[in-house]
Amino acid sequence: MIRISEIKLSLDEDESLLREKASRLLKINKKYITSLTVFKKSVDARKKDDIHFSYTVDLTVSLDEKQIVSKCKSQKVSLAKPYICELPENKRSSPYRPIIVGFGPAGMLAGLILSEAGMRPIILERGKGIDERKKDVNRFWKERELNEESNVQFGEGGAGTFSDGKLTTGIKSPYIRKVLEELYEAGAPEEILYSSKPHIGTDRLAVVVKNIREKTERLGGEVWLETKLEKLIVYNGFVHGITYTQNGVKKDMQADSVIMAIGHSARDTVEMLFDLGVKMMQKPFSVGARIEHPQSLIDKAQYGKFAGHPKLGAADYKLACHGLHERGAYTFCMCPGGTVVAAASEKGGVIVNGMSDLARDGENANSALLVGIEPKDFPSEHPLSGIYYQRSIEHAAFELGGGDYRAPAQLVGDFLKGIESKSLGNVNPTCPTGVTLTSIDGCLPPKVTATMRSAIVEMDKKLNGFNTYDAVLTAPETRSSSSVRILRDEFCQCNISGVYPCGEGAGYAGGIVSAAVDGIKCAIAVMGDEH
């Protein structure tokens, strides 16, 4: 197979021209190209007067490929091998079925891999199935009635289900492609296989999650919804089973391998592990707010005269700067044409996140504007101090918002001036539980707000209009990542043998793909554990 990179197509050119341009670069007649697939596609918007698509393609030819590449003498052309995910042999001989706690991205892929290996895992998910979960989430958004076991954080698919479904990641792993292929097979759009910024969209995620569950069950795995892990049964440093609650009844089950893919919001489960003596440490996390602009403003800033072109869709951005107090500030999980999400999972707390549908056709753009929090900023040296710090911010936001799950919000211009907002401008906030106009200084730490103010001014120099007066800040965003890392060894086990901390909740991932990859890693570790 031959791989060619940096093939340029203008916005008005059709992808059918890729074959012609590839043959010209290879100096062969295009009739000899037997297949051509897009490996990667990205928008090159570095020059506002020359916005175009850049492609990397894989193709096969009915000629000597090695000879063609050597004669071509172009750095854009190379030989490549088709991707094949080869999983190791299953060496496990235990009579007990492996247990997975949590059915978010990490738990889903761990369960799928173990099911493919014939190990018939049992997956416990404390929340409801996707259809009932969506009803509970919509009830919370409309009526502000929170179900602490079925919400944006808990339920089939995990927290990622109510997000933009972004699949970008900073990690490098041979299993990334495996994750993307499984998601595509389950109903995600084909473009996730080649887009430089792949995303599924909230509306499509529900279908994908359900299809992955059904595939896991066809392969012999079981997903127990509305089933909550209460504790691990431990003796002499080894896990011997679990206690769980199902249909209001507590039960025990023997087990010698438990993958803890609990997500970053299962704080009660983390406390249970801590009480059992599981070793963990404080981990940096971030705090900030969601910033909303008109999507048309972002499109114009990024695409200039090409803004609104049907092939480009809604523009995104990714910004970072070094602010005050030696703290970094950055945008995270930018949702073009999306909405701010009320994402509480505990009564008396307010948190926000962002999401968008596949079409990304909403009126506003939103992104988290976050400031790094280091363990030295935590109230104490207790390993769970970061959790308590997050919770204190969320509780303060609940009170500031009016005590009914409305989120505190403030115009960017008022925030920069340090004055309380009294009325909205031309940006309508999208948080579904509603907002209370106030000063978000009332719930965010002073060091965070000081850095945010500095960052907004600096980021406007990189993205014109970022500091527009009427843009809306909705607070707080506290759960972009876990504030705890559960320590594990090279075999992915913690200090209790047979327990595998996994994914975002354990501090080893930061997004859908990295969590799913970590799920695969932990599943492979279970497969290699010879009992």
Disulfide bonds with the S-S distance in Angstrom:
none
